[in-house]
């Protein structure tokens, strides 16, 4: 699949693209990535990570890490999500990813409709992961890292099927959750989990 990149921010200098994965799942971290691409090392095929096959994402993941000027991946935990809510936890993960970059950006572009507080000029772009190459790259890193976390959790608890639904509330996942109950990695503030915990404590 060819990427559809419409927006160019290179006139700002070093541009960091930021995206997150994992706001919707009931379990695990919300993961954010920040990427500053190297204009002299073009990466072909960047696109919204959700529109790429897993094999393509994995290949691009390696290429991004190898060729980007700088990249970083960070997360916020289920405990942090429960404490400050998923929106603020997402902003926190994005802040951590940008702060971890080994090269300082001149400008930061973020997928979505709001920016975390950052010490750099920044701009939110709706559907930015299909419009800006650096955001596409960030979406790929975040998606691969979070999926790998779900595969590890699947190895530890195969009865939940994390390798298939990645923690999203599919029918299969909900059935397994009701049968086996929430693990410590679940987000206790999310309604389906909270309802089960309430039911078990009453």
C-alpha positions as CSV (number, residue, x, y, z in Angstrom):
1,X,0.0,0.0,0.0
2,X,1.4,3.4,-1.0
3,X,1.4,6.1,1.7
4,X,-0.7,9.2,1.2
5,X,1.4,12.1,2.5
6,X,-0.1,15.5,2.0
7,X,1.6,17.8,4.5
8,X,5.3,18.9,4.6
9,X,6.7,20.6,7.6
10,X,10.4,20.4,6.6
11,X,10.6,24.2,6.5
12,X,10.5,24.2,10.3
13,X,13.7,22.3,10.5
14,X,13.9,19.1,12.6
15,X,10.2,17.9,12.9
16,X,9.2,15.3,15.4
17,X,6.1,13.3,14.6
18,X,4.2,11.9,17.5
19,X,1.5,9.2,17.7
20,X,0.0,6.8,20.3
21,X,-1.5,3.4,20.2
22,X,-3.7,1.8,22.9
23,X,-6.3,4.2,24.0
24,X,-9.2,1.8,23.5
25,X,-8.0,-1.5,24.9
26,X,-9.0,-2.7,28.4
27,X,-5.6,-3.9,29.3
28,X,-1.9,-2.8,29.1
29,X,0.0,0.4,28.5
30,X,-0.9,3.2,26.2
31,X,2.2,3.6,24.1
32,X,3.5,6.7,22.3
33,X,6.4,7.2,19.9
34,X,8.2,10.2,18.6
35,X,10.2,10.2,15.4
36,X,12.5,12.7,13.6
37,X,13.1,11.4,10.1
38,X,16.3,11.9,8.2
39,X,15.5,13.7,5.0
40,X,18.6,12.1,3.4
41,X,17.4,8.6,4.2
42,X,13.9,8.2,2.6
43,X,11.7,5.5,4.0
44,X,9.3,4.2,1.4
45,X,5.8,2.9,2.3
46,X,5.1,4.9,5.5
47,X,1.4,5.0,6.2
48,X,-1.1,4.8,9.1
49,X,0.0,1.7,11.0
50,X,-3.5,0.4,11.1
51,X,-3.6,0.2,7.3
52,X,-0.4,-1.9,7.1
53,X,0.0,-5.6,7.5
54,X,1.8,-6.8,10.6
55,X,4.7,-8.1,8.4
56,X,5.0,-4.6,6.7
57,X,4.9,-2.8,10.0
58,X,7.7,-5.0,11.4
59,X,9.8,-4.3,8.3
60,X,9.2,-0.6,8.5
61,X,9.8,-0.6,12.3
62,X,13.4,-1.9,11.7
63,X,13.9,0.6,8.9
64,X,12.7,3.5,10.9
65,X,15.0,2.6,13.8
66,X,17.9,2.3,11.5
67,X,17.4,5.4,9.4
68,X,15.6,8.0,11.5
69,X,17.5,10.9,12.8
70,X,16.0,10.1,16.2
71,X,13.2,8.0,17.7
72,X,11.9,7.2,21.1
73,X,9.0,5.1,22.5
74,X,7.4,5.6,25.9
75,X,4.3,4.6,27.7
76,X,1.9,5.2,30.5
77,X,0.9,2.3,32.7
78,X,-2.6,0.9,33.5
79,X,-2.1,2.3,37.0
80,X,-1.4,5.8,35.6
81,X,-4.4,5.5,33.3
82,X,-6.6,4.7,36.3
83,X,-5.2,7.6,38.3
84,X,-5.4,10.4,35.7
85,X,-7.7,8.9,32.9
86,X,-6.8,7.7,29.5
87,X,-6.6,11.2,27.8
88,X,-4.1,12.6,30.4
89,X,-2.2,9.3,30.3
90,X,-1.9,9.5,26.5
91,X,-0.6,13.1,26.8
92,X,1.9,11.9,29.5
93,X,3.2,9.0,27.2
94,X,3.6,11.5,24.4
95,X,5.5,13.9,26.6
96,X,7.8,11.1,27.7
97,X,8.5,10.0,24.1
98,X,9.4,13.6,23.0
99,X,11.5,14.1,26.1
100,X,13.4,10.8,25.3
101,X,14.5,11.9,21.8
102,X,18.3,12.1,21.5
103,X,18.0,15.0,19.0
104,X,16.0,18.1,20.0
105,X,13.2,18.9,17.6
106,X,12.4,22.4,16.2
107,X,8.8,21.6,15.8
108,X,6.4,18.8,16.9
109,X,3.4,17.5,15.0
110,X,1.0,15.3,16.9
111,X,-1.7,12.9,15.6
112,X,-5.1,14.0,16.8
113,X,-6.9,17.1,17.9
114,X,-4.9,18.2,20.9
115,X,-1.2,18.6,21.9
116,X,0.4,17.7,25.1
117,X,2.3,20.4,26.9
118,X,5.8,20.5,25.3
119,X,8.8,22.8,25.5
120,X,8.7,23.1,21.6
121,X,6.3,24.7,19.1
122,X,3.7,22.0,18.3
123,X,0.6,21.4,16.2
124,X,-2.1,18.7,16.3
125,X,-3.2,17.2,13.0
126,X,-6.4,15.1,12.7
127,X,-5.6,11.9,10.8
128,X,-1.9,13.0,10.9
129,X,-0.8,9.4,10.6
130,X,-2.0,9.3,7.0
131,X,-0.8,12.9,6.2
132,X,2.7,13.4,7.7
133,X,5.5,10.9,7.2
134,X,7.0,11.5,10.7
135,X,3.7,10.8,12.4
136,X,3.2,7.7,10.2
137,X,6.6,6.5,11.4
138,X,5.7,7.2,15.0
139,X,2.4,5.3,14.7
140,X,4.3,2.2,13.3
141,X,6.8,2.2,16.2
142,X,4.1,2.6,18.8
143,X,1.9,-0.1,17.2
144,X,4.7,-2.7,16.9
145,X,5.9,-2.1,20.5
146,X,2.4,-2.3,22.0
147,X,1.5,-5.4,19.9
148,X,4.7,-7.1,21.2
149,X,3.7,-6.3,24.8
150,X,0.4,-8.0,24.0
151,X,2.2,-11.1,22.7
152,X,4.2,-11.3,25.9
153,X,1.0,-11.1,27.9
154,X,-0.6,-13.8,25.7
155,X,2.3,-16.1,26.4
156,X,1.7,-15.6,30.1
157,X,-2.1,-15.9,29.9
158,X,-3.1,-17.6,26.6
159,X,-6.7,-18.1,27.8
160,X,-7.5,-14.4,27.2
161,X,-6.4,-14.4,23.5
162,X,-4.4,-11.2,23.6
163,X,-2.5,-12.2,20.5
164,X,-5.7,-11.9,18.5
165,X,-7.6,-8.9,20.0
166,X,-4.6,-7.0,21.5
167,X,-6.7,-6.0,24.5
168,X,-9.5,-4.3,22.6
169,X,-13.1,-5.2,23.8
170,X,-14.0,-7.7,21.1
171,X,-16.7,-10.3,21.8
172,X,-14.0,-12.9,22.2
173,X,-12.2,-10.8,24.7
174,X,-15.3,-9.9,26.7
175,X,-16.2,-13.6,27.0
176,X,-12.7,-14.5,28.2
177,X,-12.7,-11.6,30.7
178,X,-16.0,-12.7,32.2
179,X,-14.8,-16.3,32.4
180,X,-11.4,-15.7,33.9
181,X,-11.7,-12.2,35.5
182,X,-9.4,-9.2,35.2
183,X,-5.6,-9.6,35.5
184,X,-3.5,-7.0,37.3
185,X,-2.6,-5.5,33.9
186,X,-6.3,-4.5,33.3
187,X,-7.4,-0.9,33.5
188,X,-9.7,-0.9,36.4
189,X,-11.3,2.4,35.6
190,X,-12.6,1.2,32.2
191,X,-16.3,0.4,32.5
192,X,-16.3,-3.4,31.5
193,X,-13.5,-4.1,34.0
194,X,-15.0,-1.8,36.7
195,X,-18.4,-3.6,36.4
196,X,-16.8,-7.0,36.8
197,X,-14.8,-5.8,39.8
198,X,-17.9,-4.3,41.4
199,X,-19.9,-7.5,40.8
200,X,-17.1,-9.7,42.3
201,X,-16.8,-7.5,45.4
202,X,-20.6,-7.3,46.1
